[in-house]
Amino acid sequence: MRKADWSRRLVQENRLSVDDLIWPIFVVEGRNVREPIAAMPGVFRLSVDLAVKEAERAAKLGIPALATFP
């Protein structure tokens, strides 16, 4: 039953692709601000100018959506 592609897709449990991802961006006021978030190592609050660059990076990777947070 699982030899054909269509039947494998019918019985697969999960399928995750880049189309399912949302890139979170934490935004602060200011310019050229990159402030670490203590509770989330490796994650930063970014000023709008840097957030735009992150959004461009997400788009180049094929991630279709952004979620912005204060």
PDB file of N, CA, C and O in Angstrom:
ATOM      1  N   MET A   1       0.809  -1.194   0.000  1.00  0.00           N
ATOM      2  CA  MET A   1       0.000   0.000   0.000  1.00  0.00           C
ATOM      3  C   MET A   1       0.857   1.265   0.000  1.00  0.00           C
ATOM      4  O   MET A   1       0.440   2.278  -0.562  1.00  0.00           O
ATOM      5  N   ARG A   2       2.024   1.237   0.604  1.00  0.00           N
ATOM      6  CA  ARG A   2       2.834   2.456   0.706  1.00  0.00           C
ATOM      7  C   ARG A   2       3.835   2.607  -0.438  1.00  0.00           C
ATOM      8  O   ARG A   2       4.727   3.451  -0.366  1.00  0.00           O
ATOM      9  N   LYS A   3       3.701   1.820  -1.466  1.00  0.00           N
ATOM     10  CA  LYS A   3       4.623   1.947  -2.594  1.00  0.00           C
ATOM     11  C   LYS A   3       4.317   3.182  -3.432  1.00  0.00           C
ATOM     12  O   LYS A   3       5.232   3.822  -3.949  1.00  0.00           O
ATOM     13  N   ALA A   4       3.067   3.513  -3.565  1.00  0.00           N
ATOM     14  CA  ALA A   4       2.676   4.672  -4.373  1.00  0.00           C
ATOM     15  C   ALA A   4       2.695   5.939  -3.520  1.00  0.00           C
ATOM     16  O   ALA A   4       2.311   5.922  -2.351  1.00  0.00           O
ATOM     17  N   ASP A   5       3.145   7.030  -4.120  1.00  0.00           N
ATOM     18  CA  ASP A   5       3.237   8.303  -3.408  1.00  0.00           C
ATOM     19  C   ASP A   5       1.891   8.747  -2.848  1.00  0.00           C
ATOM     20  O   ASP A   5       1.821   9.215  -1.711  1.00  0.00           O
ATOM     21  N   TRP A   6       0.835   8.608  -3.620  1.00  0.00           N
ATOM     22  CA  TRP A   6      -0.476   9.058  -3.166  1.00  0.00           C
ATOM     23  C   TRP A   6      -0.930   8.301  -1.926  1.00  0.00           C
ATOM     24  O   TRP A   6      -1.558   8.888  -1.045  1.00  0.00           O
ATOM     25  N   SER A   7      -0.623   7.005  -1.840  1.00  0.00           N
ATOM     26  CA  SER A   7      -1.062   6.238  -0.665  1.00  0.00           C
ATOM     27  C   SER A   7      -0.208   6.571   0.564  1.00  0.00           C
ATOM     28  O   SER A   7      -0.709   6.556   1.688  1.00  0.00           O
ATOM     29  N   ARG A   8       1.066   6.869   0.354  1.00  0.00           N
ATOM     30  CA  ARG A   8       1.905   7.287   1.488  1.00  0.00           C
ATOM     31  C   ARG A   8       1.391   8.599   2.073  1.00  0.00           C
ATOM     32  O   ARG A   8       1.347   8.762   3.292  1.00  0.00           O
ATOM     33  N   ARG A   9       1.003   9.532   1.208  1.00  0.00           N
ATOM     34  CA  ARG A   9       0.474  10.805   1.686  1.00  0.00           C
ATOM     35  C   ARG A   9      -0.834  10.631   2.464  1.00  0.00           C
ATOM     36  O   ARG A   9      -1.104  11.381   3.402  1.00  0.00           O
ATOM     37  N   LEU A  10      -1.641   9.647   2.077  1.00  0.00           N
ATOM     38  CA  LEU A  10      -2.905   9.411   2.773  1.00  0.00           C
ATOM     39  C   LEU A  10      -2.710   8.914   4.198  1.00  0.00           C
ATOM     40  O   LEU A  10      -3.495   9.250   5.084  1.00  0.00           O
ATOM     41  N   VAL A  11      -1.675   8.120   4.426  1.00  0.00           N
ATOM     42  CA  VAL A  11      -1.494   7.497   5.743  1.00  0.00           C
ATOM     43  C   VAL A  11      -0.402   8.148   6.587  1.00  0.00           C
ATOM     44  O   VAL A  11      -0.185   7.737   7.726  1.00  0.00           O
ATOM     45  N   GLN A  12       0.272   9.132   6.065  1.00  0.00           N
ATOM     46  CA  GLN A  12       1.318   9.770   6.865  1.00  0.00           C
ATOM     47  C   GLN A  12       0.700  10.522   8.039  1.00  0.00           C
ATOM     48  O   GLN A  12      -0.403  11.060   7.942  1.00  0.00           O
ATOM     49  N   GLU A  13       1.429  10.547   9.141  1.00  0.00           N
ATOM     50  CA  GLU A  13       0.911  11.199  10.340  1.00  0.00           C
ATOM     51  C   GLU A  13       1.081  12.712  10.280  1.00  0.00           C
ATOM     52  O   GLU A  13       0.139  13.453  10.558  1.00  0.00           O
ATOM     53  N   ASN A  14       2.255  13.167   9.926  1.00  0.00           N
ATOM     54  CA  ASN A  14       2.548  14.602   9.907  1.00  0.00           C
ATOM     55  C   ASN A  14       3.371  14.955   8.686  1.00  0.00           C
ATOM     56  O   ASN A  14       4.172  14.160   8.195  1.00  0.00           O
ATOM     57  N   ARG A  15       3.153  16.159   8.213  1.00  0.00           N
ATOM     58  CA  ARG A  15       3.992  16.686   7.146  1.00  0.00           C
ATOM     59  C   ARG A  15       4.231  18.155   7.466  1.00  0.00           C
ATOM     60  O   ARG A  15       3.297  18.956   7.485  1.00  0.00           O
ATOM     61  N   LEU A  16       5.467  18.495   7.712  1.00  0.00           N
ATOM     62  CA  LEU A  16       5.832  19.858   8.067  1.00  0.00           C
ATOM     63  C   LEU A  16       6.789  20.393   7.016  1.00  0.00           C
ATOM     64  O   LEU A  16       7.770  19.739   6.664  1.00  0.00           O
ATOM     65  N   SER A  17       6.498  21.577   6.522  1.00  0.00           N
ATOM     66  CA  SER A  17       7.384  22.192   5.535  1.00  0.00           C
ATOM     67  C   SER A  17       7.619  23.649   5.917  1.00  0.00           C
ATOM     68  O   SER A  17       7.020  24.156   6.865  1.00  0.00           O
ATOM     69  N   VAL A  18       8.482  24.305   5.183  1.00  0.00           N
ATOM     70  CA  VAL A  18       8.782  25.716   5.431  1.00  0.00           C
ATOM     71  C   VAL A  18       7.513  26.564   5.315  1.00  0.00           C
ATOM     72  O   VAL A  18       7.423  27.626   5.932  1.00  0.00           O
ATOM     73  N   ASP A  19       6.541  26.111   4.536  1.00  0.00           N
ATOM     74  CA  ASP A  19       5.280  26.843   4.384  1.00  0.00           C
ATOM     75  C   ASP A  19       4.480  26.908   5.680  1.00  0.00           C
ATOM     76  O   ASP A  19       3.588  27.747   5.814  1.00  0.00           O
ATOM     77  N   ASP A  20       4.789  26.031   6.634  1.00  0.00           N
ATOM     78  CA  ASP A  20       4.071  25.986   7.907  1.00  0.00           C
ATOM     79  C   ASP A  20       4.729  26.837   8.995  1.00  0.00           C
ATOM     80  O   ASP A  20       4.203  26.937  10.104  1.00  0.00           O
ATOM     81  N   LEU A  21       5.857  27.441   8.690  1.00  0.00           N
ATOM     82  CA  LEU A  21       6.614  28.165   9.708  1.00  0.00           C
ATOM     83  C   LEU A  21       6.214  29.638   9.801  1.00  0.00           C
ATOM     84  O   LEU A  21       5.801  30.253   8.818  1.00  0.00           O
ATOM     85  N   ILE A  22       6.347  30.182  11.005  1.00  0.00           N
ATOM     86  CA  ILE A  22       6.130  31.607  11.263  1.00  0.00           C
ATOM     87  C   ILE A  22       7.364  32.120  11.996  1.00  0.00           C
ATOM     88  O   ILE A  22       7.768  31.553  13.011  1.00  0.00           O
ATOM     89  N   TRP A  23       7.953  33.182  11.489  1.00  0.00           N
ATOM     90  CA  TRP A  23       9.175  33.752  12.059  1.00  0.00           C
ATOM     91  C   TRP A  23       8.781  34.812  13.093  1.00  0.00           C
ATOM     92  O   TRP A  23       8.191  35.826  12.721  1.00  0.00           O
ATOM     93  N   PRO A  24       9.088  34.609  14.378  1.00  0.00           N
ATOM     94  CA  PRO A  24       8.755  35.620  15.383  1.00  0.00           C
ATOM     95  C   PRO A  24       9.799  36.737  15.416  1.00  0.00           C
ATOM     96  O   PRO A  24      11.002  36.478  15.365  1.00  0.00           O
ATOM     97  N   ILE A  25       9.328  37.966  15.502  1.00  0.00           N
ATOM     98  CA  ILE A  25      10.219  39.121  15.612  1.00  0.00           C
ATOM     99  C   ILE A  25       9.737  39.988  16.775  1.00  0.00           C
ATOM    100  O   ILE A  25       8.571  40.378  16.834  1.00  0.00           O
ATOM    101  N   PHE A  26      10.646  40.278  17.689  1.00  0.00           N
ATOM    102  CA  PHE A  26      10.353  41.117  18.848  1.00  0.00           C
ATOM    103  C   PHE A  26      10.898  42.517  18.560  1.00  0.00           C
ATOM    104  O   PHE A  26      12.088  42.683  18.294  1.00  0.00           O
ATOM    105  N   VAL A  27      10.023  43.516  18.614  1.00  0.00           N
ATOM    106  CA  VAL A  27      10.375  44.862  18.160  1.00  0.00           C
ATOM    107  C   VAL A  27      10.405  45.853  19.330  1.00  0.00           C
ATOM    108  O   VAL A  27       9.556  45.815  20.222  1.00  0.00           O
ATOM    109  N   VAL A  28      11.405  46.740  19.301  1.00  0.00           N
ATOM    110  CA  VAL A  28      11.512  47.835  20.273  1.00  0.00           C
ATOM    111  C   VAL A  28      11.705  49.144  19.514  1.00  0.00           C
ATOM    112  O   VAL A  28      12.063  49.152  18.336  1.00  0.00           O
ATOM    113  N   GLU A  29      11.461  50.238  20.206  1.00  0.00           N
ATOM    114  CA  GLU A  29      11.692  51.550  19.600  1.00  0.00           C
ATOM    115  C   GLU A  29      13.183  51.820  19.508  1.00  0.00           C
ATOM    116  O   GLU A  29      13.985  51.237  20.238  1.00  0.00           O
ATOM    117  N   GLY A  30      13.535  52.709  18.602  1.00  0.00           N
ATOM    118  CA  GLY A  30      14.926  53.104  18.458  1.00  0.00           C
ATOM    119  C   GLY A  30      15.473  52.765  17.090  1.00  0.00           C
ATOM    120  O   GLY A  30      14.745  52.388  16.172  1.00  0.00           O
ATOM    121  N   ARG A  31      16.772  52.911  16.986  1.00  0.00           N
ATOM    122  CA  ARG A  31      17.461  52.636  15.723  1.00  0.00           C
ATOM    123  C   ARG A  31      18.723  51.849  16.040  1.00  0.00           C
ATOM    124  O   ARG A  31      19.470  52.181  16.960  1.00  0.00           O
ATOM    125  N   ASN A  32      18.943  50.804  15.259  1.00  0.00           N
ATOM    126  CA  ASN A  32      20.111  49.944  15.411  1.00  0.00           C
ATOM    127  C   ASN A  32      20.195  49.338  16.827  1.00  0.00           C
ATOM    128  O   ASN A  32      21.271  49.247  17.418  1.00  0.00           O
ATOM    129  N   VAL A  33      19.026  48.929  17.348  1.00  0.00           N
ATOM    130  CA  VAL A  33      18.945  48.336  18.687  1.00  0.00           C
ATOM    131  C   VAL A  33      18.795  46.823  18.560  1.00  0.00           C
ATOM    132  O   VAL A  33      17.937  46.326  17.830  1.00  0.00           O
ATOM    133  N   ARG A  34      19.640  46.109  19.281  1.00  0.00           N
ATOM    134  CA  ARG A  34      19.579  44.641  19.334  1.00  0.00           C
ATOM    135  C   ARG A  34      19.777  44.263  20.800  1.00  0.00           C
ATOM    136  O   ARG A  34      20.906  44.187  21.287  1.00  0.00           O
ATOM    137  N   GLU A  35      18.667  44.029  21.495  1.00  0.00           N
ATOM    138  CA  GLU A  35      18.742  43.790  22.934  1.00  0.00           C
ATOM    139  C   GLU A  35      18.327  42.349  23.241  1.00  0.00           C
ATOM    140  O   GLU A  35      17.245  41.919  22.840  1.00  0.00           O
ATOM    141  N   PRO A  36      19.176  41.605  23.946  1.00  0.00           N
ATOM    142  CA  PRO A  36      18.873  40.201  24.235  1.00  0.00           C
ATOM    143  C   PRO A  36      17.659  40.055  25.156  1.00  0.00           C
ATOM    144  O   PRO A  36      17.410  40.897  26.018  1.00  0.00           O
ATOM    145  N   ILE A  37      16.923  38.985  24.956  1.00  0.00           N
ATOM    146  CA  ILE A  37      15.802  38.642  25.830  1.00  0.00           C
ATOM    147  C   ILE A  37      16.314  37.570  26.785  1.00  0.00           C
ATOM    148  O   ILE A  37      16.613  36.451  26.366  1.00  0.00           O
ATOM    149  N   ALA A  38      16.412  37.910  28.063  1.00  0.00           N
ATOM    150  CA  ALA A  38      17.045  37.028  29.053  1.00  0.00           C
ATOM    151  C   ALA A  38      16.387  35.651  29.129  1.00  0.00           C
ATOM    152  O   ALA A  38      17.080  34.646  29.286  1.00  0.00           O
ATOM    153  N   ALA A  39      15.084  35.595  29.023  1.00  0.00           N
ATOM    154  CA  ALA A  39      14.364  34.329  29.160  1.00  0.00           C
ATOM    155  C   ALA A  39      14.467  33.441  27.919  1.00  0.00           C
ATOM    156  O   ALA A  39      14.083  32.272  27.957  1.00  0.00           O
ATOM    157  N   MET A  40      14.987  33.999  26.814  1.00  0.00           N
ATOM    158  CA  MET A  40      15.087  33.241  25.564  1.00  0.00           C
ATOM    159  C   MET A  40      16.479  33.424  24.972  1.00  0.00           C
ATOM    160  O   MET A  40      16.679  34.285  24.116  1.00  0.00           O
ATOM    161  N   PRO A  41      17.435  32.629  25.417  1.00  0.00           N
ATOM    162  CA  PRO A  41      18.808  32.769  24.904  1.00  0.00           C
ATOM    163  C   PRO A  41      18.855  32.690  23.374  1.00  0.00           C
ATOM    164  O   PRO A  41      18.225  31.827  22.762  1.00  0.00           O
ATOM    165  N   GLY A  42      19.611  33.600  22.778  1.00  0.00           N
ATOM    166  CA  GLY A  42      19.748  33.622  21.324  1.00  0.00           C
ATOM    167  C   GLY A  42      18.656  34.398  20.610  1.00  0.00           C
ATOM    168  O   GLY A  42      18.666  34.499  19.383  1.00  0.00           O
ATOM    169  N   VAL A  43      17.703  34.953  21.374  1.00  0.00           N
ATOM    170  CA  VAL A  43      16.603  35.732  20.795  1.00  0.00           C
ATOM    171  C   VAL A  43      16.764  37.186  21.238  1.00  0.00           C
ATOM    172  O   VAL A  43      17.146  37.464  22.375  1.00  0.00           O
ATOM    173  N   PHE A  44      16.466  38.109  20.317  1.00  0.00           N
ATOM    174  CA  PHE A  44      16.700  39.528  20.577  1.00  0.00           C
ATOM    175  C   PHE A  44      15.476  40.364  20.246  1.00  0.00           C
ATOM    176  O   PHE A  44      14.681  40.006  19.377  1.00  0.00           O
ATOM    177  N   ARG A  45      15.332  41.480  20.946  1.00  0.00           N
ATOM    178  CA  ARG A  45      14.386  42.523  20.554  1.00  0.00           C
ATOM    179  C   ARG A  45      15.142  43.420  19.580  1.00  0.00           C
ATOM    180  O   ARG A  45      16.283  43.810  19.829  1.00  0.00           O
ATOM    181  N   LEU A  46      14.490  43.739  18.472  1.00  0.00           N
ATOM    182  CA  LEU A  46      15.153  44.503  17.418  1.00  0.00           C
ATOM    183  C   LEU A  46      14.403  45.794  17.131  1.00  0.00           C
ATOM    184  O   LEU A  46      13.174  45.840  17.187  1.00  0.00           O
ATOM    185  N   SER A  47      15.155  46.836  16.824  1.00  0.00           N
ATOM    186  CA  SER A  47      14.523  48.065  16.343  1.00  0.00           C
ATOM    187  C   SER A  47      13.985  47.798  14.937  1.00  0.00           C
ATOM    188  O   SER A  47      14.366  46.822  14.291  1.00  0.00           O
ATOM    189  N   VAL A  48      13.105  48.668  14.477  1.00  0.00           N
ATOM    190  CA  VAL A  48      12.437  48.441  13.196  1.00  0.00           C
ATOM    191  C   VAL A  48      13.429  48.262  12.055  1.00  0.00           C
ATOM    192  O   VAL A  48      13.226  47.399  11.201  1.00  0.00           O
ATOM    193  N   ASP A  49      14.499  49.058  12.019  1.00  0.00           N
ATOM    194  CA  ASP A  49      15.467  48.943  10.926  1.00  0.00           C
ATOM    195  C   ASP A  49      16.098  47.547  10.884  1.00  0.00           C
ATOM    196  O   ASP A  49      16.302  46.993   9.804  1.00  0.00           O
ATOM    197  N   LEU A  50      16.405  46.981  12.045  1.00  0.00           N
ATOM    198  CA  LEU A  50      16.985  45.633  12.080  1.00  0.00           C
ATOM    199  C   LEU A  50      15.917  44.561  11.870  1.00  0.00           C
ATOM    200  O   LEU A  50      16.199  43.500  11.312  1.00  0.00           O
ATOM    201  N   ALA A  51      14.694  44.838  12.316  1.00  0.00           N
ATOM    202  CA  ALA A  51      13.596  43.888  12.109  1.00  0.00           C
ATOM    203  C   ALA A  51      13.308  43.711  10.619  1.00  0.00           C
ATOM    204  O   ALA A  51      12.980  42.613  10.170  1.00  0.00           O
ATOM    205  N   VAL A  52      13.431  44.792   9.860  1.00  0.00           N
ATOM    206  CA  VAL A  52      13.230  44.703   8.405  1.00  0.00           C
ATOM    207  C   VAL A  52      14.263  43.761   7.793  1.00  0.00           C
ATOM    208  O   VAL A  52      13.927  42.959   6.922  1.00  0.00           O
ATOM    209  N   LYS A  53      15.505  43.848   8.235  1.00  0.00           N
ATOM    210  CA  LYS A  53      16.549  42.950   7.729  1.00  0.00           C
ATOM    211  C   LYS A  53      16.245  41.498   8.092  1.00  0.00           C
ATOM    212  O   LYS A  53      16.472  40.596   7.286  1.00  0.00           O
ATOM    213  N   GLU A  54      15.731  41.270   9.301  1.00  0.00           N
ATOM    214  CA  GLU A  54      15.348  39.913   9.708  1.00  0.00           C
ATOM    215  C   GLU A  54      14.195  39.399   8.852  1.00  0.00           C
ATOM    216  O   GLU A  54      14.169  38.227   8.478  1.00  0.00           O
ATOM    217  N   ALA A  55      13.248  40.274   8.544  1.00  0.00           N
ATOM    218  CA  ALA A  55      12.124  39.888   7.691  1.00  0.00           C
ATOM    219  C   ALA A  55      12.613  39.503   6.300  1.00  0.00           C
ATOM    220  O   ALA A  55      12.117  38.543   5.709  1.00  0.00           O
ATOM    221  N   GLU A  56      13.576  40.243   5.781  1.00  0.00           N
ATOM    222  CA  GLU A  56      14.160  39.902   4.478  1.00  0.00           C
ATOM    223  C   GLU A  56      14.859  38.551   4.541  1.00  0.00           C
ATOM    224  O   GLU A  56      14.780  37.760   3.601  1.00  0.00           O
ATOM    225  N   ARG A  57      15.539  38.293   5.645  1.00  0.00           N
ATOM    226  CA  ARG A  57      16.209  37.000   5.833  1.00  0.00           C
ATOM    227  C   ARG A  57      15.187  35.862   5.843  1.00  0.00           C
ATOM    228  O   ARG A  57      15.406  34.823   5.220  1.00  0.00           O
ATOM    229  N   ALA A  58      14.084  36.056   6.542  1.00  0.00           N
ATOM    230  CA  ALA A  58      13.026  35.045   6.583  1.00  0.00           C
ATOM    231  C   ALA A  58      12.466  34.797   5.183  1.00  0.00           C
ATOM    232  O   ALA A  58      12.240  33.651   4.795  1.00  0.00           O
ATOM    233  N   ALA A  59      12.245  35.864   4.434  1.00  0.00           N
ATOM    234  CA  ALA A  59      11.704  35.732   3.079  1.00  0.00           C
ATOM    235  C   ALA A  59      12.657  34.959   2.177  1.00  0.00           C
ATOM    236  O   ALA A  59      12.219  34.127   1.382  1.00  0.00           O
ATOM    237  N   LYS A  60      13.951  35.224   2.294  1.00  0.00           N
ATOM    238  CA  LYS A  60      14.937  34.502   1.477  1.00  0.00           C
ATOM    239  C   LYS A  60      14.953  33.014   1.802  1.00  0.00           C
ATOM    240  O   LYS A  60      15.257  32.187   0.942  1.00  0.00           O
ATOM    241  N   LEU A  61      14.625  32.679   3.047  1.00  0.00           N
ATOM    242  CA  LEU A  61      14.570  31.274   3.457  1.00  0.00           C
ATOM    243  C   LEU A  61      13.246  30.615   3.079  1.00  0.00           C
ATOM    244  O   LEU A  61      13.076  29.409   3.257  1.00  0.00           O
ATOM    245  N   GLY A  62      12.311  31.407   2.557  1.00  0.00           N
ATOM    246  CA  GLY A  62      11.024  30.866   2.127  1.00  0.00           C
ATOM    247  C   GLY A  62       9.964  30.822   3.213  1.00  0.00           C
ATOM    248  O   GLY A  62       8.908  30.220   3.019  1.00  0.00           O
ATOM    249  N   ILE A  63      10.226  31.446   4.347  1.00  0.00           N
ATOM    250  CA  ILE A  63       9.248  31.462   5.435  1.00  0.00           C
ATOM    251  C   ILE A  63       8.182  32.502   5.092  1.00  0.00           C
ATOM    252  O   ILE A  63       8.502  33.677   4.911  1.00  0.00           O
ATOM    253  N   PRO A  64       6.913  32.080   5.000  1.00  0.00           N
ATOM    254  CA  PRO A  64       5.880  32.948   4.445  1.00  0.00           C
ATOM    255  C   PRO A  64       5.232  33.941   5.401  1.00  0.00           C
ATOM    256  O   PRO A  64       4.496  34.821   4.955  1.00  0.00           O
ATOM    257  N   ALA A  65       5.485  33.825   6.707  1.00  0.00           N
ATOM    258  CA  ALA A  65       4.767  34.686   7.653  1.00  0.00           C
ATOM    259  C   ALA A  65       5.671  35.141   8.791  1.00  0.00           C
ATOM    260  O   ALA A  65       6.616  34.454   9.180  1.00  0.00           O
ATOM    261  N   LEU A  66       5.348  36.319   9.307  1.00  0.00           N
ATOM    262  CA  LEU A  66       6.044  36.870  10.471  1.00  0.00           C
ATOM    263  C   LEU A  66       5.020  37.113  11.569  1.00  0.00           C
ATOM    264  O   LEU A  66       3.854  37.397  11.297  1.00  0.00           O
ATOM    265  N   ALA A  67       5.470  36.998  12.809  1.00  0.00           N
ATOM    266  CA  ALA A  67       4.655  37.392  13.964  1.00  0.00           C
ATOM    267  C   ALA A  67       5.476  38.414  14.729  1.00  0.00           C
ATOM    268  O   ALA A  67       6.594  38.127  15.156  1.00  0.00           O
ATOM    269  N   THR A  68       4.924  39.602  14.902  1.00  0.00           N
ATOM    270  CA  THR A  68       5.665  40.646  15.613  1.00  0.00           C
ATOM    271  C   THR A  68       5.138  40.782  17.034  1.00  0.00           C
ATOM    272  O   THR A  68       3.935  40.700  17.285  1.00  0.00           O
ATOM    273  N   PHE A  69       6.069  40.990  17.953  1.00  0.00           N
ATOM    274  CA  PHE A  69       5.753  41.118  19.371  1.00  0.00           C
ATOM    275  C   PHE A  69       6.486  42.329  19.930  1.00  0.00           C
ATOM    276  O   PHE A  69       7.550  42.693  19.430  1.00  0.00           O
ATOM    277  N   PRO A  70       5.923  42.962  20.969  1.00  0.00           N
ATOM    278  CA  PRO A  70       6.613  44.099  21.592  1.00  0.00           C
ATOM    279  C   PRO A  70       7.768  43.630  22.461  1.00  0.00           C
ATOM    280  O   PRO A  70       8.461  44.451  23.063  1.00  0.00           O
TER     281      PRO A  70
END
